[in-house]
C-alpha cells in the first residue's frame, strides 16, 4: 500500500502544514467530490512522481525505471495539468482552508501563475519527505506497472482506489474529506 500512502501524503501536503482537514465532511463546501479528487490526483501526479524520484534516486539502480523512463513518464502527466488545474484548484482551496481567514483570502486571491508552482513544489517536497528508503523499490515497481496506461486512466484508477480505500479506520479519520455518495 505504498502507493496509497503516497497519495494520502499528497492529501496531507495539499492541506498545507497549517490546514485542517474536515473530518466529518458532508457539506459540499468542505468535502471533496470524486471529480475533485480526480482533478487533484491528475494535477498532482507529476509532482508526486518528481518527489518520489528525488527521494528514491540514491536508493535505486541507475538503470532502473525512474532513472531511464521516470522523467518521460512524469511528462505524460504534466501534459494534462492544464486540463486538471481548474478542478484541482477548487479541491486545493478546500483542503488548504486554515483557521486564518486572511490566509484563506490570500490563497484564493493568488493568480494561477503564482499558486500552481507553490502547489507543485509543496507536493513534491512533502511526498518526497514521506518516502522511506525501504519503500523505493516498491514505489518504482508500482509506477512501472502503471506506466503502460494512458495518463487519464492512471489518474482515474488512483482516484478510484483512494475514494474506495480512504475510510475512517480504528477511530482515525479518513485522510481526505471525501463527500459521502448520495444514497
Secondary structure, 3 states (H helix, E strand, C coil): CHHHHHHHHHHHHHCCCCCCCCCCCCCCCCCECHHHHHHHHHHHHHHHHHHHHHHHHHHCCCCCHHHHHHHHHHHHHHCCHHHHHHHHHHHHHHHCCCCCHHHHHHHHHCCHHHHHHHHHHHHHHHHHHHCCHHHHHHHHHHHHHHCCCCHHHHHHHHHHHHHHHCCCECCECCCCCECCCCC
